């Protein structure tokens, strides 16, 4: 198996109402809209695969599950930072699809189709408890952490999850979600939908 490691920051929004039932039922619940549409954004602050440096690059895994996520048949598409070279794009693709092992490999049995790879400029911004990610015209998402009453500068969290990004996730509400790629379309700015963020450390 390939030798690689990436560390950085993750955030996502989805079309479920806050709090997403998928997380708290270990992917067994039907999503609140009947299906799941989610954009999982990863900013690599430091990383490499087989000697190819990946520092400063980002990618987004856009996914759609037609029902409960645990039932499988998910469609997955990948958006890679357009600044990535061909070698870097290949490395990120292997990591993001689980082909190189690591956390995303566990999702493999649940994926029915890989919809393809797009390249766009990706921005990933952090401001306190706020996270904002944009990828050209394909993804525009933002969320804000639900502040803890005992530690207002930190978000409340949920621990020991089976989420591939991290086992501990900060709870957040999506302030904006716009997905238009791979036949996955979603627009919402109600402030009632689900979000998460966390630092991550993946290896394979």
ABEGO torsion letter per residue (X at the ends): XBBBBBBEBBBBBBABBOBBAAAAAGGABBBAAGBBBBBBBBBBABBBBGGBBABGBBBBBBBBBABBAAAEGBBBBBBBBAABBAAAAAAAAAAAAGAAEEAAAAAAAABABBAEBBBBBBBBBBBEABBBBBBEAABBBBBBBBBBAABAABBBBBBGBABAABABBBBBBBABBBBBBGGBBBBBAAGABBBBBBBBBBBX
